[in-house]
């Protein structure tokens, strides 16, 4: 007597729309993350040499704080998936003003980075004109 299973070992039904595997975009994001992480690790050597071992403790505390926040956001995403960003969660759980403030913070960060990056790109990547 044989037993047929409708799901694989993970408990996901085959016709549920989920697939296992990595897309090309996912592999590219992993590679970019690895390159950025290596650059940060390599670049922090001079700062650690200058500031001493207390900087390693500061890095560890900041990493722990980021880990906790990202873990909480992951739990929130699983609990209530929405198509918006963090501002949608703030709007739903903390009120409309908190949602507005979160959205404005994201916009301010994007504009700040744009103002820092655009001159660098135009200075080093575009042809020089006399």
C-alpha positions as CSV (number, residue, x, y, z in Angstrom):
1,X,0.0,0.0,0.0
2,X,1.5,3.4,-1.0
3,X,0.7,6.7,0.5
4,X,0.5,9.7,-1.8
5,X,1.3,13.2,-0.5
6,X,-0.1,16.4,-1.9
7,X,2.6,18.6,-0.4
8,X,6.3,18.5,-0.2
9,X,8.4,18.3,3.0
10,X,7.9,22.0,3.8
11,X,4.2,21.7,4.0
12,X,3.6,24.0,1.1
13,X,0.9,22.9,-1.3
14,X,2.3,22.4,-4.9
15,X,-0.5,24.5,-6.6
16,X,-0.4,27.3,-4.1
17,X,1.6,29.6,-6.3
18,X,4.9,29.4,-4.3
19,X,8.1,28.2,-6.0
20,X,11.4,27.2,-4.6
21,X,14.5,28.7,-6.3
22,X,16.4,31.9,-6.8
23,X,15.7,34.3,-9.6
24,X,18.5,36.2,-11.4
25,X,17.5,39.4,-9.6
26,X,17.7,37.6,-6.2
27,X,21.2,36.4,-7.0
28,X,22.2,39.9,-8.1
29,X,20.9,41.4,-4.8
30,X,22.8,38.8,-2.8
31,X,26.0,39.6,-4.7
32,X,25.5,43.4,-4.2
33,X,25.0,42.8,-0.5
34,X,28.1,40.7,-0.3
35,X,30.1,43.4,-2.1
36,X,28.8,46.2,0.1
37,X,29.4,44.1,3.3
38,X,33.0,43.4,2.2
39,X,33.6,47.1,1.5
40,X,32.3,48.1,4.8
41,X,34.3,45.4,6.6
42,X,37.5,46.5,4.8
43,X,36.9,50.2,5.2
44,X,36.1,49.9,9.0
45,X,39.6,48.6,9.6
46,X,41.1,52.1,9.6
47,X,38.4,53.4,12.0
48,X,38.9,50.5,14.4
49,X,42.6,51.1,14.3
50,X,42.1,54.8,15.2
51,X,39.2,54.5,17.7
52,X,40.2,51.2,19.3
53,X,38.1,48.1,20.3
54,X,35.2,50.2,21.7
55,X,34.2,50.8,18.0
56,X,33.7,47.1,17.6
57,X,31.3,47.1,20.6
58,X,29.4,50.1,19.0
59,X,29.2,48.2,15.7
60,X,27.8,45.2,17.6
61,X,25.2,47.3,19.4
62,X,24.1,49.0,16.2
63,X,23.9,45.7,14.4
64,X,21.8,44.2,17.2
65,X,19.4,47.2,17.1
66,X,19.0,46.9,13.3
67,X,18.5,43.1,13.7
68,X,15.7,43.6,16.2
69,X,13.9,46.3,14.1
70,X,14.2,44.2,10.9
71,X,12.9,41.1,12.8
72,X,10.0,43.1,14.1
73,X,9.2,44.3,10.6
74,X,9.3,40.8,9.3
75,X,6.9,39.6,12.0
76,X,4.6,42.5,11.2
77,X,4.7,41.7,7.5
78,X,3.8,38.1,8.1
79,X,1.0,39.1,10.6
80,X,-0.6,41.6,8.2
81,X,0.8,41.8,4.6
82,X,0.1,45.0,2.9
83,X,1.2,46.5,-0.4
84,X,2.4,49.8,1.1
85,X,5.5,50.6,3.0
86,X,6.4,51.3,6.6
87,X,4.2,54.4,6.6
88,X,1.1,52.2,6.0
89,X,1.9,50.2,9.2
90,X,2.4,53.4,11.1
91,X,-0.9,54.8,9.7
92,X,-2.8,51.7,10.7
93,X,-1.3,51.0,14.2
94,X,-0.3,54.5,15.4
95,X,-2.6,56.9,13.6
96,X,-2.7,59.0,10.5
97,X,-0.2,61.6,11.7
98,X,2.5,58.9,12.4
99,X,1.9,57.5,8.9
100,X,2.4,60.9,7.4
101,X,5.5,61.5,9.4
102,X,7.0,58.1,8.4
103,X,6.3,58.8,4.7
104,X,7.8,62.3,5.0
105,X,10.9,60.8,6.6
106,X,11.4,58.4,3.7
107,X,10.9,61.3,1.2
108,X,13.4,63.4,3.1
109,X,16.0,60.6,3.1
110,X,15.5,60.0,-0.7
111,X,15.9,63.7,-1.5
112,X,19.0,64.0,0.8
113,X,20.7,61.1,-0.9
114,X,19.7,62.4,-4.3
115,X,21.4,65.8,-3.5
116,X,24.5,64.0,-2.4
117,X,24.8,61.5,-5.2
118,X,23.8,63.5,-8.3
119,X,26.7,66.0,-8.1
120,X,29.1,63.1,-7.7
121,X,27.8,61.3,-10.7
122,X,27.8,64.4,-12.9
123,X,31.3,65.3,-11.7
124,X,33.0,61.9,-12.3
125,X,30.9,60.2,-15.0
126,X,29.9,62.9,-17.4
127,X,32.3,64.3,-19.9
128,X,34.2,67.4,-18.9
129,X,33.3,70.6,-20.7
130,X,35.4,73.8,-20.8
